[in-house]
């Protein structure tokens, strides 16, 4: 029986027992049923699996769950506060910044990491923060608008 | 089989709409719900759409061809009007009042004198068989309050806040995870492998089909990787040389068809003959590589065999076609197979969705009673999905003294553009079928003869030329697996046509927009061109190395009209093309949801820009080498242009499908803008920095 791994996710503590090499993404989805973080490539090339770890947006598809132990993890599910949407989530709805929505969770996480660190990012900073994120539907320009809208809302 | 109507009352004051089209991010669920709400005079919140399910849905075409609003939209509009008619007549008869004095209003039938009946008091499900069809009168567009407005997408609130919603999120008690170990390349036979000796993972083998199932996904994946390393295969596939792809295509035998009014016929194909009154005649050759759907989510499916029935959850674009195709390979009665749609990411055509369903069914058959969820890897999807076909196009055209096109020749060589699953016969396009102990081989491709389909989609231009000769050259044997990719032949054909129109305009010394307008007899086509030119600042000066270019098409010459203007900057030293702004003008007839239409037109432009600047499937002697996002680069955030879309509103005119309408005009708009910027003609997609630098060097 593997030793327990303590995970702090969305301000809740979880104790999981699994192969310590298991990717964090697999544990989030299969063990904890937090499936907003998605598998797009398993190679850290597309951003769909990103979660916040100590405030930084990090891919979870190759990160060993043991390496995520005892750190503060936030997933998309943790952004909603008592049913009320985070300004970034609201901005995505206001701009209708999604088509299929598969890339959405990873993008919102990356945007949160950016705006928490840089409240008034330049266009170049926004593009750089999202550079790894693949969207095949072509929603990119709406996402840029959503980020600007969210930045404004968060500054208020 | 549950008896349902396309639109019928549901529980708690709702109305159910049974879809036979799937949501793939194009917003069809929202738009169809708007149509139903409009005809029922119901608030939008009352509508519940039900995803396609072969045990319940109206059997119908797949979600293809930009047909959802025109096809299902029309059915739902009429079915909702029929339901309204039925409900009012039932109440009229019971209350003995003229039906004209009644009104259906937000789930309630209003009686003259102030009384009312709720729909659920009036309706019972056995009325499914008695609702008269085609008698309800759909509303005139002048009365629309919901159709024509940008109702927000119903599925987005869930997608921005939580998990679930996608097929990869399905969970069942007793579920197994499945993985298939695929051969290194297409034509291969499994010789041997080391069976794993691991508790909790079971091997399932049928000929060269090799799979694993187990409860622990991580364990199944690890063991699959280990077993794959030990597997040995007899490999027979030899691909042509990547650098000689187009030579190979042109060297193969082809069947040539003269295309007239968009349809290939049996008339003999005439020779090209340069007319005597030609003042200028030009020729150009264009090339389009194999390109990928490259869905962000690798395909997935879940299947379970219970009580001699197979249930499959799939993101296939055609649940009924898939049901038949699965039944055929598994030797089941189609009535014993149920396919339920579950959403995956955007697919942009026929990708791995159907293949992975056969994988899941084969594994589930070996583990009866246990649902099996199979998820392809990124590499599986990149290697095995059927690609968009490569093509070579040769155009020749002549203008006379007045600058009018007096001769137009378009020859397009390509492979089939569709190998969607069907049932029947001795063949199957489902991937695993050809690897079984008793293999079911893939079908031999045949030339499509429909109007504006496949290779010749949009090959017949909308322009009024006095003489045209459009020829489709069907080449049967594609070295790479191919099927329908958004727009099909329209991407290559319109790229060539619209690039060539610019070349002819230059030869005639006429402005590119004016040149097109002179050859158009369709006012709506002219309107999108003039609108995009105006909004893009056509004709206003630009700094050096910046340029503007136009592309126009009416998809299939009968659906949405679109004009795209690209504003680009070319970096001479690197060869990078920077997209500064894309302006789009669209006319889709009666708009159901303006924001939804814009999203589709814009998404198509961005995607087509990625195809144009970045995308080509690569391969070596034996294997596909485009296996991930590094080996198949795509457009990223740093490349994204500003986008502006203008919709020309045509209330009351038939709605026209728009989901694929911008694919064709976009590459030409970019190519034409590059010419305007630096004076070089790009005729081979993708316009890589190397090709651009090389073209600039050759020009100077």
Interface residues (C-beta under 8 A of the other chain):
Chain A: X18 X19 X22 X23 X26 X29 X30 X33 X34 X35 X36 X37 X38 X39 X40 X41 X42 X43 X45 X46 X48 X76 X77 X79 X80 X85 X89 X92 X93 X96 X98 X99 X100 X101 X102 X103 X104 X105 X108 X126 X127 X128 X130 X131 X132 X133 X134 X135 X136 X137 X138 X139 X140 X141 X142 X144
Chain B: X24 X25 X26 X27 X150 X152 X153 X155 X156 X157 X159 X160 X161 X162 X163 X164 X165 X166 X168 X169 X171 X217 X218 X219 X293 X294 X295 X296 X297 X298 X343 X344 X345 X346 X348 X375 X377 X378 X595 X599 X602 X603 X604 X605 X606 X607 X610 X628 X629 X630 X634 X635 X636 X637 X638 X640 X641 X642 X643
